[in-house]
Each structure stands twice: as C-alpha cells, then as structure tokens.
C-alpha cells in the first residue's frame, strides 16, 4: 500500500485503522467547523466588523484557503498524523515542530473546553435547574464513550448530526429570506458586505481574528491522514472542499441575520451574545429563536466537540509517539484502534477547564482569544514550512504553490494577529514562552526533539 509504505519510511507502523473516505473527511471538517458556528458569535463579529460580518467571513475564508493550500502541500510530503506539528518539524527542524505543536496544542486542547462551555451555558438557559458544570460533565461523558468505540462510530454519528444542523440552518434561511421579502428587517442590502461609513482595514482584520474561530477545524482533517483510504491527496482535497462549503454557509447566514437584527446601531456597541437569536425572532418569532438556540447548544456540545476530541487526541498521540510527550499517550486500543489514553486525557482536561471557566464571567472570551492566537501563529509557521521544505531545500520550480501562495497567506495572517485582541496577544506569548521552557527542559534531559527521517543536525 503506497501510503503505508510512506509511513514506514518515517520509521512508523500503520496502527490506526484506514476506514475514512473523502465524504467522511469533508463531513468531519464541516462538523468540526460547525455549519451553524456564527449563531454563537454573530453579535461579536458584527460589532468588531463595524456592521460588516459578511466581509469579515469572506476575508477569513480567503486567508484560510491559502492556509489549506499549504496544508495540502505538506501532507503530500509527510502523510502522517500530527498536522502542523509534523510539517514544521520535518519541513524546518524538529525543535520548530515542537514549538508549533505546542502552539496548536493550545488551540486543540481549549477548543473542546470552549465548545462544552458554550453548549452548557445554552442548555442551562433552557433548563436552569441543571447547573452549567453538570452539563459540561454530561457532554464530555457522552462524547468520550463514543470516541472510544472507534473512528467509524464517530464518523457515523457526526453525519447524522450535521444533517440536523443543516436542516436548522435551511429553516432559518428560508424563514429569514421570506421575512425580508415581507418587509421585515432592513430589506436586501450590501451593507453587511461593505459599509463605507465604518470600513477600515484594521477593523476588518480585527473582526477576522474573531470570525476565524468559526473556520478552525478544517485543519483537523489532516489529523486523519493515517486513517484516510485515499491518503494525502484525498486529505488535501477534503480540506479545500470543507473550507469552501463552510465559507458559503457562514457568509449566507450572517448576511441574512445582519439584515434582520432589530437594533443594528445598538448591536455595534452591545456585542450581544444573543444577537443571532434576536434576528431569528424577528424573522419567525420566539419559536425560531428557541430552535436556533437549542440547535447551537446540541451541536456545539455533542457533534463539534466529538470531532474536536478526535483531533486533539491524534495530536497528543503523534507527539507522544515521537517521545515529546509522555509515552502512555501513544498507546493505541487493540480492540478499537484509537489512542484511548489520549482521548481520556482530553476528556479530563475538558471537564477541568470547562468547570473552571464556567465560574468566570469572561470564560468564553478568554478561551476564544487563546484558541485563535494559537491557531494563527501555527498557520504562519505552516506557510514558512512550505517555503523552507520545497523552495529553499527542494529548489522547487512551482513558484505559486511553494512560494507566492504561502507568502500571501502568511501576510494576511500576520495582519490578523497584529490586529487581534491585546489579551490574546499577551496570553499567546506567555504560552509560547512556556513552550520554549519545556523545550529547554527536554534538551537538558537529553531528549531533544528527533523525528524519523529528519537529519539529526537540524538544530
């Protein structure tokens, strides 16, 4: 088998079960990104963008399409689980891979906690008698049980749940468009795409730094390259497809919602967490508000966290397999061919962080800021990896794929990072410093990062 031989060339054995096809990968990416993700953060994106949420999501999709292109190039060269950690480590040098994995670990570890927290808060609003912390524990327990049963079980359930989310989204769009035709809201307008009174690039990039939270997850598809039936080519294609499909869905729903918000000017300052549900109420009444809010809770708390747990457990597995994390995380269940110990650790962290952040008024904001910063920094390093591996070392003549596209993608992401929330920048630097300290400890213990097939003299 061609892909299996590639894995063995890097000194690894094929331990994970290959049973994930192209459609499965696209569904997985869509579930991770959450087709209805803007429901929960629409108010914040609307305010940050100066009333231009469509432009924020459009720029975000374009930026991440360049990132997806770099992912596709690196997964061809290194068809291994571990995502950007492996690509930076093998494309540049193992220590860079460790620090990049450390940054993306911040994203992957915190994403499940954020999703559980948002879903639990929503369910607590519906059923106040059950506290937020109890909902967190319940969601984690259900998802852990499913993921321990194997990747095929996860894929089957996520397919069912994504259909449910798409049905709710279609319902909102149908009712919303009908309401606009009946004269509700502001009527059809290009203002959510461009408003000359509020437009400026710093505002747009600041909004993109929030909006990209909806897209995070497309990169998780690369984690399943060792479980993909079509190997690296299939994974690269699935990432692009999932990103474009999600982008179209996000842009459509925020455009309709932006035209229906009851108080557009007030929303610019209030940043209401219920802005999308308020728009749904304008379109169809309280019943549609209820449907959209409950759908957000269930999809964020079950489907999205289900695949998030899969992605982070594969990253922990990959780093442990390379002796950069404790060895017990690299153990694979003989019966179900999944990294069971890594899954259990992610579950424990999700419960702890979810309960802790539920006690803070700014818990959702803190988690969101940290997640976006970790991902953006890791994506910048990914682009650098393509340039170093293909153009500098490989002397590639494919200037667009291996030089121009990575440079453009990197420039856009750097602008997003510069215009991001100051707290996110500070916390991101603190986490990076902790990673550098951990790397130093590895060197002092004589366990410098080493990857199979990578020359030992690289750093």
C-alpha positions, 0 to 999 in steps of 0.5 A: 500500500503506497501510503503505508509504505510512506509511513514506514519510511518515517520509521512508523507502523500503520496502527490506526485503522484506514476506514475514512473516505473523502465524504467522511473527511469533508463531513468531519471538517464541516462538523468540526467547523460547525455549519451553524458556528456564527449563531454563537458569535454573530453579535461579536463579529458584527460589532468588531466588523463595524456592521460588516460580518459578511466581509469579515467571513469572506476575508477569513475564508480567503486567508484560510484557503491559502492556509489549506493550500499549504496544508495540502502541500505538506501532507503530500510530503509527510502523510502522517498524523500530527498536522502542523506539528509534523510539517514544521518539524520535518519541513524546518527542524524538529525543535520548530515542530515542537514549538508549533505543536505546542502552539496548536496544542493550545488551540486543540486542547481549549477548543473542546473546553470552549465548545462544552462551555458554550453548549452548557451555558445554552442548555442551562438557559433552557433548563436552569435547574441543571447547573452549567458544570453538570452539563459540561460533565454530561457532554464530555461523558457522552462524547468520550464513550463514543470516541472510544468505540472507534473512528467509524462510530464517530464518523457515523454519528457526526453525519447524522448530526450535521444533517440536523444542523443543516436542516436548522440552518435551511429553516432559518434561511428560508424563514429569514429570506421570506421575512425580508421579502415581507418587509421585515428587517432592513430589506436586501442590502450590501451593507453587511458586505461593505459599509463605507461609513465604518470600513477600515482595514484594521477593523476588518482584520480585527473582526477576522481574528474573531470570525476565524474561530468559526473556520478552525477545524478544517485543519483537523482533517489532516489529523486523519491522514493515517486513517484516510483510504485515499491518503494525502491527496484525498486529505488535501482535497477534503480540506479545500472542499470543507473550507469552501462549503463552510465559507458559503454557509457562514457568509449566507447566514450572517448576511441574512441575520445582519439584515434582520437584527432589530437594533443594528446601531445598538448591536455595534456597541452591545456585542450581544451574545444573543444577537443571532437569536434576536434576528431569528425572532424577528424573522419567525418569532420566539419559536425560531429563536428557541430552535436556533438556540437549542440547535447551537447548544446540541451541536456545539456540545455533542457533534463539534466537540466529538470531532474536536476530541478526535483531533486533539487526541491524534495530536497528543498521540503523534507527539507522544509517539515521537517521545515529546510527550509522555509515552502512555499517550501513544498507546493505541486500543487493540480492540478499537484502534484509537489512542484511548489514553489520549482521548481520556486525557482530553476528556479530563482536561475538558471537564477541568477547564470547562468547570473552571471557566464556567465560574468566570464571567469572561470564560468564553472570551478568554478561551476564544482569544487563546484558541485563535492566537494559537491557531494563527501563529501555527498557520504562519509557521505552516506557510514558512514550512512550505517555503523552507521544505520545497523552495529553499531545500527542494529548489522547487520550480512551482513558484505559486504553490511553494512560494507566492501562495504561502507568502500571501497567506502568511501576510494576511495572517500576520495582519490578523494577529497584529490586529487581534485582541491585546489579551490574546496577544499577551496570553499567546506569548506567555504560552509560547514562552512556556513552550520554549521552557519545556523545550529547554527542559527536554534538551537538558534531559537529553531528549531533544526533539528527533523525528524519523527521517529528519537529519539529526543536525537540524538544530 
